[in-house]
Amino acid sequence: MSDNKCPKCGAEFNEAACLFDCGSDIVCNEFLESLQCLRNQNAAKDEMIKKLQMVYCAGCGEGIVNRNDSDYADKMVEHITSCDKHPIIQLRNQNASLKMQLEIKEDACQGFIDGWGLARDKNAELRATLDAIYRDVEAAKEGE
C-alpha cells in the first residue's frame, strides 16, 4: 500500500475505517492472507511439537509413542522387543549366540577335563604296575 492509495483506483486510505475510500477490500484480503499464513505456521509448529513429543526407535527410526500417552512404557517395550533393527535386540541376539558358543566350549573343556582325569587314573595304574614290576625285579635280583 504505497502512498496510502488504493492500488486499484487510487482512492485515499481511510485510517478510521481501516479501508480505502472506494470501499475496496484489499486490506481485508491482505488480512485474510496474513491470517492464513499464521494458521499455516501454527499448523507447522503443532506438527513439529508432535514430532518432538514422539519417542523414536534407535534402530528403525519409527515413531513409537507420544511421551504424554499413559501407556508410553508398554508401547516402548512392545516395540523394542519386536524390532529386529533395535540395538537392544541385536545385543540380546549376540548375547544368545555368545552363550551358545560358551556352552560348546565348556562342553569341550569338560570333555578335556574328563579325558585328563582318565589319563591321570591310567597313569597312576601304569605307575603302580611298573612299581610292582620293579619291586619284583629287585626281589629277583636279591634272591640270586
C-alpha positions in Angstrom: 0.0 0.0 0.0 2.3 2.7 -1.2 1.3 6.3 -0.5 -1.9 5.1 1.2 -3.7 4.9 -2.1 -5.8 2.0 -3.4 -3.8 0.1 -5.9 -6.9 -0.5 -8.0 -8.4 3.0 -8.3 -6.0 5.3 -6.4 -8.6 6.2 -3.7 -7.3 7.5 -0.4 -6.9 5.2 2.6 -9.3 6.0 5.4 -7.5 5.1 8.6 -10.6 5.5 10.8 -12.5 2.9 8.8 -9.3 0.9 8.0 -10.4 0.8 4.4 -9.9 2.7 1.2 -12.5 5.4 0.4 -13.5 3.4 -2.6 -14.5 0.6 -0.3 -12.0 -1.8 -1.7 -11.5 -4.9 0.4 -7.8 -5.2 -0.4 -7.0 -4.6 3.3 -9.4 -7.4 4.2 -7.8 -9.7 1.6 -4.3 -8.9 2.9 -5.5 -9.6 6.4 -7.0 -12.9 5.4 -3.8 -13.9 3.6 -1.8 -13.0 6.7 -4.2 -14.9 8.9 -3.9 -18.0 6.6 -0.2 -17.6 6.7 -0.2 -17.6 10.5 -2.5 -20.6 10.6 -0.1 -22.5 8.3 2.8 -21.5 10.5 0.9 -22.6 13.6 0.0 -26.0 12.0 3.7 -26.5 11.1 4.7 -25.7 14.7 2.0 -28.1 16.0 3.3 -30.8 13.8 6.9 -30.1 15.0 5.6 -30.3 18.6 4.0 -33.6 17.9 7.3 -34.9 16.4 9.3 -33.6 19.4 6.9 -35.4 21.8 7.3 -38.7 20.0 9.8 -41.3 21.1 11.7 -42.8 18.1 13.3 -46.2 17.8 17.1 -46.1 17.8 17.1 -48.9 15.2 14.5 -48.4 12.6 13.7 -44.7 13.3 9.9 -45.3 13.6 7.9 -43.1 15.9 6.9 -45.4 18.7 4.8 -43.5 21.1 3.9 -40.0 22.3 5.7 -39.2 25.6 2.4 -38.0 27.0 0.5 -41.2 26.4 -0.5 -43.2 29.5 0.8 -46.5 28.0 4.1 -44.9 26.9 6.3 -47.5 28.6 4.3 -50.5 27.5 4.4 -49.4 23.8 8.1 -48.8 24.1 8.8 -52.3 25.5 6.5 -53.8 22.9 8.3 -52.1 20.0 11.8 -52.7 21.3 11.2 -56.4 21.9 9.8 -56.8 18.3 12.2 -54.5 16.3 15.0 -56.5 14.7 16.9 -53.3 14.0 16.9 -52.1 17.6 20.4 -52.2 19.3 19.0 -53.9 22.4 17.6 -56.8 20.3 20.9 -57.0 18.4 22.8 -57.2 21.6 20.3 -59.8 23.0 20.8 -61.9 19.9 24.6 -61.5 20.1 24.5 -62.4 23.8 22.5 -65.6 23.0 25.0 -66.5 20.3 27.9 -66.0 22.7 26.2 -68.0 25.4 25.7 -70.9 22.9 29.4 -70.7 21.9 30.4 -70.6 25.6 28.3 -73.8 26.3 30.0 -75.5 23.4 33.4 -74.5 24.7 32.5 -75.6 28.2 31.4 -79.0 26.9 34.7 -79.3 25.1 36.6 -78.3 28.2 34.6 -80.7 30.3 35.5 -83.4 27.8 39.1 -82.5 28.1 38.9 -82.5 31.9 37.2 -85.8 31.9 39.8 -87.2 29.5 42.6 -85.7 31.6 41.1 -87.4 34.7 41.0 -90.8 32.8 44.6 -90.3 31.6 45.7 -89.4 35.2 44.0 -92.5 36.5 45.5 -94.7 33.8 48.9 -93.1 34.5 48.5 -94.0 38.2 47.6 -97.6 37.3 50.6 -97.8 35.0 52.9 -96.3 37.6 51.6 -98.8 40.2 52.2 -101.7 37.7 55.7 -100.5 36.9 56.5 -100.1 40.6 55.2 -103.7 41.2 57.3 -105.0 38.3 60.3 -103.0 39.5 59.9 -104.5 43.1 59.6 -108.0 41.6 62.7 -107.5 39.5 64.6 -106.1 42.5 63.4 -109.0 44.7 64.5 -111.5 42.0 68.0 -109.8 41.8 68.4 -110.1 45.6 67.3 -113.7 45.6 70.0 -114.7 43.1 
